Amino acid sequence: SLTVLQALEDGLKRADADPSVKAVMICGENGKFSAGADIRGFSSPKKRGTALGPIISLIERSEKPVVAAIEGVALGGGLEVALGCHYRIAHVKARMGLPEVTIGLLPGAEGTQRLPRLIGVPAALDIITTGRHIPATEALKLGLVDEVVEENTIEAAIRLANKV
């Protein structure tokens, strides 16, 4: 939603401007990182506000380390947000993917560029063209995430952020 996008942008800008902040951790709530955009909003008239692509670029450009704590799902725009982060930790039960292709939509926030850079073209093409959901253990083998944990993902992400 526009509210979430604006809050993410405002939070990132505040963190970057605050010298006492050493790192940023992005997580979802209620055990889900992000299932991406609600496609029903794609047919509504354009509203003013922040778009996802520029926010992901803001994450990527941050001079402070940004860690994604992925629980539940990181799908579509949610995975694209995680791809913009410098580090990604996933709970062992998490799933990631770009399912919008199954209804004829291409990922629109540069996930088709960031994913191949991170895991290589062959693996990225499989994920981009099939829309399948990748389990966390496979994501680790592909290099999509840096660590998979069975414990509290947020605490693990904070530990990583403190380490880097």
C-alpha positions, 0 to 999 in steps of 0.5 A: 500500500502507499502507506507502507511504501511511504513509511518505509521511505521515511524510515530509511531516510531517518535512519540514514540521517541519524548518526546513532543508527549503525544498521537497518533491519527490515521485517514484516509483521505477523510472521510474513515479510511481504506478499507484494502488491495487491494486484487489485490496485493495478487497475485503479487510477494512479495515485500520487505517492512513492513507487516501489522501485525508487524505495528499493534503490534507496535501500540499495544505496544506503551507506548503512547495512540493510538486513532483510529478516524474511519470515513466511513469504517474500513474494513479488514486490516483497522479494524485490525489497529483500533483493535491494537489501545488503543482506538477507536472513530467512526463517527455514519455513520462508518461501520466496518468488516472483509469482506475478508472472503466472498471471502475465505480469513482469516484476516491476521493481527491478527484480529481473535485474537484481536477481540474476546479479545475485544468483546468476542468469540460469537460476534467476530465469527459472524463478522469473519465468516460472513464478515458483516459490523457492523454499529457504533452504534452496534460496541459501544454496542459490545465494539468494539469502545469506543465512537460514535460521530456525530461531527468531529471524528478527533477532538473527538479523539484528545480530548480523546487522551488529556484526557487519 
